[in-house]
Amino acid sequence: MDMPEPEYFDELETRDPELREAAQFDALAEQIAHATADAPGLAEHLAKVDPAEMRNRATLARLPLLRRTDLIERQKRRVADRDPFGGLTAVKTARLARIFAEPGPVYAPEALRPDYWRLARALFAAGFRRGATVHNAFPRDLSAAGAMMDSAARALGCPVVPAGAANAELQVRTMADVKPDCYVGSPAFLKALLDTARATKTEIGSLKHALVAGEALPEGLRKEIKGRGVEVLQCHATADLGLIAYESQGGEGLIVDEWVIVEIVKPGTGEPLPAGQVGEVVVTTLNPDYPLIRFATGDLSAVLPGTSPCGRTNMRLKGLLGRVPS
């Protein structure tokens, strides 16, 4: 007898919010103790912080923000020491799987763990399932986007076509032959592929689900893509932090990942804002290998009240509402 298909990626998604908060702050106290012992750059950044005091959002809000400009400066200072990460990683460079160069440049590590960036959760919420073929149209170069989605799809049990983001006609012909079920990439390139298929009268109707990132997904474009038979959802992730938040089928807003703590703060101050007010997205990741704490993303959003209609109980964001003025 076939087992029923699970509704959620794991049981963490439907936890009681108070139990989640308690578990995350227990993990945060351990994370800070671990980070200040093994990541000298973070030890410097969090000097005089007592990990045992990190038990709630009020105590977290006392810590300084860490910005991308800080990463760039710290990495520049330590590059001569053969530490491209500015002392912010808690794992030796020789034990990493890959090193990526994001715009800045900012160097980002990938440790030797399946689904290192935790994006399999977002793929599952978008309808991807074990055995589905995934057409990965994120570039595979010095930036991490292609590898992020590749590792997530393979962790979910999905074969991947590593297509990159060039030559739409060749990609469409490949899609017609391989018949992928799912797409990951930018929404604009997905539309370009659908337009190319229509113009060349090439059948790619196997494509049913898409998870997009890297740029805005306007509602008009979402409706157009859906009208061509592809259910498209979006997520927010970075090479530094991994998955931050994601959309779900039947949900509203972006649901925060289980392995990050998100704050919405007054831009320029780090002061937490009440739910509903627009502010800067600040993320603390519980990644033991790259334990960024109170990382200011520069993105603007706001907290949606209540829980998602899909049944997931974590904090929800209204989406990305712009960037902090420079």
Secondary structure, DSSP 4 states (H G I P E B T S, - for coil): -PPPPPSSSSGGGG--HHHHHHHHHHHHHHHHHHHHHH-HHHHHHTTT--GGG--SHHHHTTSPPEEHHHHHHHHHHHGGGT-TTTT--SS-GGGEEEEEEETTTEEEEEESSTTTT-THHHHHHTT--TT--EEE-S--SSSSHHHHHHHHHHHHT--EEE-TTS-HHHHHHHHHHH--SEEEE-HHHHHHHHHHHHHTT---TT--EEEE-SS---HHHHHHHHHTT-EEEEEEEETTTEEEEE--TT--SEEEPTTEEEEEE-TTT--B--TTS-EEEEEEE--SSS---SEEEEEEE-EESS--TTS--S-EE-----B---
